[in-house]
Amino acid sequence: MRIRIAADGVSLLAELNQSPTARIIWDALPFEGTANTWGDEVYFEIPVEAELEPDARAEVEVGELGYWPVGRALCIFFGPTPASTDDRPRAYSPVNVVGRVLGDATTARGIRDGMRVRVERA
């Protein structure tokens, strides 16, 4: 399930996994949100409601996509966040890992607070 995440000249290709939350996101596409940044993480509210899955975690890898139930947000992790204890991303609280960026996830650095982000099937 490939998706495109785009905002003002920045474009990322990503692949959703087969988790229940990823399937809910896929079914809700396309949608838009307003970007927020938190260290090397971009997140934005999406029209999806899902509970934490049993394998949810706060420690994530560069390039992973997460769904944060607390904020009903899709998160793109591309480096350390304020919660990190080393150079790896750490979510504010556990997220459902729903996929990963294909290619260079640091391209997401071009997405700034307040930008409109569109997510669609690729």
Secondary structure, DSSP 4 states (H G I P E B T S, - for coil): -EEEEEETTEEEEEEE-SSHHHHHHHHH-SEEEE-EE-SSEEEEE-S---PPPTT-EEE--TTEEEEEGGGTEEEEE-S--TT-SSSS-EEEEEEEEEEEEES-GGGGGG--TT-EEEEEE-
